């Protein structure tokens, strides 16, 4: 009775769409339906000076030593009472695959940018409002040029823009909805459940869980996978305390806030892994309560991987039995990469973990955000509800679910295969090492974690350079996530531009002795040669 009302009458929407489609032939319709299946992101208001995706999203003010309080790494933050230090933000970027090849496309001029202004793209209410406005075709063609430009210089966010889904374009004309449980067919017949189940089966095999023991589904993004994983943990252990590192993705602490859970933000080591001694101390202090632990398989900014085996040893040494702890793995990017790296630590259900969430659009590449959530089947029983309206069961976070995403993931996996994905992974790791070495040769501070394609570097002082290359920044550091679309040719151009800026405008100085930039020279990263940042700070 309180379900809400439709935003737009169905017949009005279809009339508008049909009028638009009449302007194009069938091939162009299919192409544009794929290119423009997502809307530009709305402006984001945030108190954090992070991430330069577009000029509207970035505060150009350089970080200062007085901008934020200095944290003692020995402090364990009680997230329940301090929500300001809950994790590392990572907003979505809106870039399409077109133009993501080897060329760097030219920027739009002022006249072209006017075509995409708020006034130009506003939706008219009357025919008189439409006077003087650009046509839809003109706006979309200009938007296509903008996306080509931004896709060609996309360095700061973990999205694989190198993909070809032309074979799937005809399916964009269908409203494919996988509402309900992927394993329980509903009365809605236009779905892609068979493809979704195939994708889930693939990841179940990848992460080594027996056929009858798992359940999973294709999510809208990695965040939804984390929300689902933490929900299952809360339902299984209602009194449990959630433990996760300070450099955890913000969605984990968002889940704790949504579900009103007691949560602890554990300090991290300089390279981004959780501080295992601090975790052990906090677990011991709360031994009377069950433990819910989020293990990061690649942190947002530094790409650090928490040591699952060490965490399991800590739980065992403290006497936590299997029914007293629940482990969720946030694998956003790297849980898709680690299984394909020889001699890498294993993240699998052969160990006492309970769920894994991974993003599908990052390593595989997909025109819409999506992900995969996988868990032990026994945990889903606690949230399952029968919905007669669907003739299915409610086990997912969302009701209606994008069936296109499952189809695109299935297609990518079928086309690439295990060997194709492994080739992409190894190329990313080798190219990331190349970027680290070139930045070091140029006299710039940078670091690269083991098992990672995220190169952490000193923040450029020129904000226009950050915007041009769409770098993700945190305080006095930035990072480049090397994906298949980040080529060595583009890296050479990036390093050349960065070096010229450093020579003309100077380099970023650490904002404090405990700032992220200061920690890049810590020996805990390893023995590789590293250029010291500007200043006189000692390594920890």
Secondary structure as UniProt FT lines:
FT   HELIX           10..21
FT   TURN            22..23
FT   HELIX           26..35
FT   HELIX           55..57
FT   TURN            65..66
FT   TURN            73..74
FT   STRAND          77..78
FT   TURN            79..81
FT   HELIX           83..85
FT   TURN            98..99
FT   HELIX           110..115
FT   HELIX           118..121
FT   HELIX           127..130
FT   TURN            131..132
FT   HELIX           136..152
FT   HELIX           166..173
FT   TURN            182..183
FT   HELIX           193..206
FT   TURN            207..208
FT   HELIX           211..213
FT   STRAND          214..219
FT   HELIX           222..236
FT   TURN            238..239
FT   STRAND          241..245
FT   TURN            246..247
FT   HELIX           250..258
FT   TURN            259..260
FT   STRAND          262..266
FT   TURN            270..271
FT   HELIX           276..285
FT   TURN            286..288
FT   STRAND          291..297
FT   TURN            300..302
FT   HELIX           308..317
FT   TURN            318..319
FT   HELIX           322..324
FT   STRAND          325..330
FT   TURN            332..333
FT   HELIX           334..336
FT   HELIX           338..340
FT   TURN            342..343
FT   TURN            349..350
FT   STRAND          355..359
FT   HELIX           361..365
FT   STRAND          371..376
FT   HELIX           377..380
FT   TURN            381..383
FT   STRAND          385..387
FT   TURN            388..391
FT   STRAND          392..394
FT   HELIX           403..441
FT   TURN            442..443
FT   STRAND          446..448
FT   TURN            450..451
FT   STRAND          454..458
FT   HELIX           463..469
FT   STRAND          472..474
FT   TURN            475..476
FT   STRAND          477..481
FT   TURN            484..485
FT   HELIX           488..505
FT   TURN            513..514
FT   HELIX           516..519
FT   TURN            520..521
FT   HELIX           523..525
//
